[in-house]
């Protein structure tokens, strides 16, 4: 599994520590049995008392060492990613992801502008001032650009809530145990922002918050599946993408996203993955954007997913498919880490639900796709039909105008 994913993990050390811990536990049990046997032989002699003290000291010494071994073992196990579903295609990275759907891109009938140039001309995207405020890979939307993004977020939330999702508005900061439960720690550590003094972390996505809503709980079976949706800002260092996509807002340190998380019985896991992938593609269809869906191969699954799909929108000027949603079936991994259970009946055995997540969907790449596909020959930007009610019926954005 590690080879199929292209992951490195301390597997040999885990096996050695596990063997050592089992041997030490056996030694402790044997010493306790010896002490119990001696205590049943009547009033102890001075020799027996001395021997029992020696046994007690040995037990204390082994337990102290065992605690250190188990601490290291538990820390190492956190580096083991999820299993890979048997029907996942084997590959080393994104280039090996098979395409399962690809719409025909819509060519522009005129020479189009890249989103950063169009946004600047319309006065709706300001990368230089975003950089001035917060540094490289930051940006800001202004005027009609800010209103358009707000409309997108509200519209997407409304669509999901209308179909039975419960909206959550979680804090944008979280705790270490929350990130451990969602398996963002320890492997994603280098891409997370944190406050060392208070040991709080800026969320990389709403996923850890939604996963831990039911941490250490047993969910009644009749309440499953639980469907949650949340809008949050997301923060990522993007260390792994240094030097890539330096122009525009494709790869940034902060962005907005609408996230979906579902807790479901294991037998419904695959159907739910298809449903979440379908919801992401449905949003792009309603926006009249060309869609591509790829299945993630073993080397591109990430840490949590046992199976997953990516949903992309076409950027005609950038000339590429822009990933706006990653849809993943995490199986029981996060439920195990978060200690989430469910019972099919009161006397039944506790089981782990499967937890799935999908962007529904992420910005600003969606903004890139809209700006590049909806730009007009006269330099204005048409507003997608589904968003017009959220912008007081407005149909286009022209230079210097403000969507009030």
N, C-alpha and C positions, 0 to 999 in steps of 0.2 A: 504493500500500500504506500509506504514512504517513497519507494522508487517510482511508482506510478505517478505520484503527486510531485516528485522532484523536491521533496522535503528532507531536511536533515533533522534528526532528533536523537537524543542520547539513549538509544534503545539498548545497547549493550550494558550501559551503566544501570539502566532501569532493571534489567534482568539480574545483574550482580547484586544490586541493592535489595531486590525482592528476595533473592535466595538468602542473603545475609540476614535480612529481617526475620524470615521464617525460622532460620536456625536459632536466632537469638530469642525469639518467642518460645521456641521449643525448650531452650535452656532454662528460661524463666519458669515455665510450667513444671519442668522436672525439679527444679530447686524448691518451688512451692509445694510440690507433692512430697518431697523429702521433709520439709518443715512441718507439713500437716501430719505426716506419719509419726514424726518424733513427738508431736504435741499430744498424741493419743496413747502414749506409753506410760502414763502415770506421771507423778511428780518428777520433773527433770533434774538430773544431776548437774553439778557444776560443769562437767565436761559437755553434757548435752546443751546447756545454756550457752556455753562458749561457742559450740558448733553452730547453734541456731543464729547467734549474732553474726558469725562468719557467713552463714547462708544468706542472712538478711542483707549484709553488706554487698555480697555478690549480686543479689537480685537488684539492689538499688543501682549498682554500677552498670549492670547490663541494661536496665531500663533507661538509664540516662543516655547511654550510647545508642540504644534502640530509638529513642526519641529523635536523636540527630539523624539517624539513618532514615527513619520514616519521613522526617521533614524534607530531606533531600529527595527521597523517592517521590513524595507527593508533588514537589516542585518540578521534578523532571517529567512526570506523567503529563503535566499541563502542556508540554511541548508536543504531545502526540496528537495529530489532527484526526478528523473524523475518518471513518471507513469510506471507501468509494463504492457507490452502487455498481453491481455487476454489469449493467448495460451502459455505463458511461464510456464513451470513446476514449481510447488511450492516446495521449499526446503530450507534448512538452510545454505548450503555451498557446497563446491566443490564435496564432496562425493555424493551429491544428483543430480549431473549433468548427465542426460541420455546420453549414447553413441549413436551417429547417424552413425558413421562409425569407423571401427577398422580393419586395415590391420593385417595380421599375422606377428609378429616380426620375423626378420631373425636372427637365432642363429649363433654365431660364431663357427667355427669348431675347435677352439683352446681356451685355457684360455686367455681371453682378459684382457687388462690393463684399469683401469679407466683413464679418460681423463687427469687428473692432472699428473699421473705417465707417461703416454705415451708422453704427451707434454714435460715433463722434459727430458725424454730419447732422444727425437728427437731434443731437444734444441729449440722448437718453442713456448713454453709457460713457462713463468717465474713468478710464483706467489710470491716467496720470495722477488724478486726485486721490483715487483709492490707494495708490502706491505712496503718495505723500502722507496720507493718514496712517497707514498700517504697514507699509513695506511691500516688497515684491510679491506678485501673485495675489494681490488684493485689488478690488475694483469697487465701483459703486454705480448703481442705476440712479437716474434722476428724472424728475418730471414724469413724462409718459412711460418711460422705461420702468420706473419704480411701480407705477400703477399697473402696467402690463404684467409684471412678475407677481404682484399681489393678486391680480385677477386669476392668474394661472393657479396659484396655490389654493385660493378659495374655491375655484371651480373643481379642482381635483379632489379636495376634501369633500365637497358636496356630492360628487359622483360616488365616492366610496361609502360615505355615510348613508346615502340613499339606498345602497345595496346591502346594508346590514352591518357595516363596520362601526365600531364604537370609537369615536374620536378621543384622543388623549393629547393633552398639552403638557408635556413633561418638562422638568428643569433641563437647561442646556449643560449643566455640570453634573457629574456623577461620582461615584465612589469606586475604590479599587475592587471591592467584592462584587460590584455590579458588572464591571468589565471582565473579571475572572469568570463570572457566571455565564456571560455571553461568549466567552472564549476570545475576546479582543486582547486580553492579557493572558500570557506574556508575549505572544508572538508578534503582536501589532504595536508593541510598546514604542518603538522608535518613531512611529508616525502619529503619536498622541501628544496633545498639549496638556500640561498639568501645572498645578500649584503645589510645589514640594512642601511648603510650610503646613498647609491644611490637608494635604494628600487628597485633593479633589482634581477631577479631570474634566476637560472640555469634551463633550461627546463627539465621536467621529460620525455618528448616525443616531437616529432614535432607537435603533434596534436594541442596544443593551438596556435602555430604560423600559421598553415594552416587554422584553424577555423577562426581566426581573419583577414585573408587576405581581407575579404570583410565586416569587421565590419562597421556598420553604412552606408551600401550601399544597393541600390535596384538593383538587378541583372535582366537584360532582360531575359524573359522566354526562348527565343530561344537559350540562352547560356547554359541552364541547360541540362543535369547534368554537373557540373564542377568536374573534376577528377584531384586530385593533389597527387604527391608522393614526398617524401623528405627523404634524408639520414641525420641523425644528431646523435651526441652523446646524451646520456640521463643520467640524474643524479637523484638518489633517495636515501634518507637516509635509507630506509628499516627498520624503527623502528619496524614495525609490524612483522618482520621475525627474530627478535633477537634469536640467538641460533639455527636457522634452516639452514641446508645445508652449514655448515661452511667449508667444504672441496671443493676444486675446484672452478669453476667459474659459478655455476648455479645461485647463488643469490649474486649480487654484487652492489656496489654503483654507478658504471659507466659502461655503455655499449653502443654499437652502434646498431642502428635500422633503417630500412627502413619502413616508415609509409605512409599509404594511407588514404586520406580524400576525401569524395565525398559529394557534395551538390546537392540535387535532389528534384524534386517535390514530395509532400507527397505520391501520388498514386504509385510512383515507389520505395518507400522505401524498401519494403520487397524483391523485385527482386534485388535491389542493394546490400542488405545484403547477399543474396545468391551468388551474383557475387563476392563480396569481399572475402567471405569465400572460394569460389572456387579458387580464385587467390592464396590465401595462401596455399591451399592444392596442387595446381598445381606446385608451386615451389618445394615442397617436393617430389612430384612425379617425376619431372625432375631430381632431385638429387638422385632418386632411394632410398628414405628413407621411411620406414613404417610410415603410417599416422593414427592418431586417431583424430576424431572430436567429441566434446561433446557440447551439448546445455547447456548454463548456466541457472541454476535454479534461482528463485527469490532472494534467499539469497546470490547468487554469482554474481549478475549482476553488482555490482558496483554502482556508483552514477548516471552516465549519461545514461547508456544503458537502453532502454525499452525492448530490446531483443538482444541476442548475442550468439555467438559460440566461442569455443576455439579450436585451431588447435595445435596438438602435434606431435612431432617426437620421435621415439623410441630410447632409450639409452640402448643398450644390456648389458653393464657392470654395469651401475647404476641400471638396471632392472626396469626402469620406463619410463613413457611417459613424455616428456619435452615440456612444453608449449612454442611455438615460435610465436604464433599469437593469439590475442584476437580481435574478429570481432564484432562490436557493431552498432546497430541502435539507435542513440540518439534522434530520432524524432525531434521535433522543439525546444527542450530545449536550446541547444547552440545558435540557431538562435535567439531565444527570448532574451537571455542574451547579445548576440553580436549585436542585432538590425540589423539583416540581413533580407532582404525582397526580394520578386520577384513579378512581375506583368505579368499576362498572356497576357494582352494588355495594351496600354497606358492609357485607361480610366478605366481599371479594378481595383478591390480592391487589396491592397497589401496583400500578403500571406507570411508565413514563410516556407522556404525550410526545408527539413529534412537533417540532417548532420550525416554521417556515417563515421566510421574509422575502420582501421584494420592494424595490423602489416604486413609488406610484404617483409621480416619478420625480427624478432629480433635476434640479436646475443647477447651474446655468446652461448646461448643454442643450436643454430643451429651448431655452431662449435663443441660443445660436441657431438651432434648426428653424425656429419660427422667423427670426430676422432674415436668414438667408433665403428661405423659401417664399416668404411673403413680401419681400421687397419689390417695389414697382419701378417701372422704367423712368418715372418722373422723380425718383429719389425718395418717395414716401414709403411707408410701411403699412400694408393692409393688416387689419386685426382679424384673427380667425373668428368665424361666425359664432362659435360656442362661447367665446369670451366677451362678445359685445354687450350682453346684458349686464356683465360685471363692470363695464366701462361706460355706463349710462348710454348705451346704444351707439357709441362711437365706432366708426368703420375704418379709420386710418389714422396714422401718426405722420405728421409732416414736420419739417425742421422748425424749431422754435415754438412748437405747440406744446401744451400741457394737458394731459388727461386728468381733469379735475374730478 
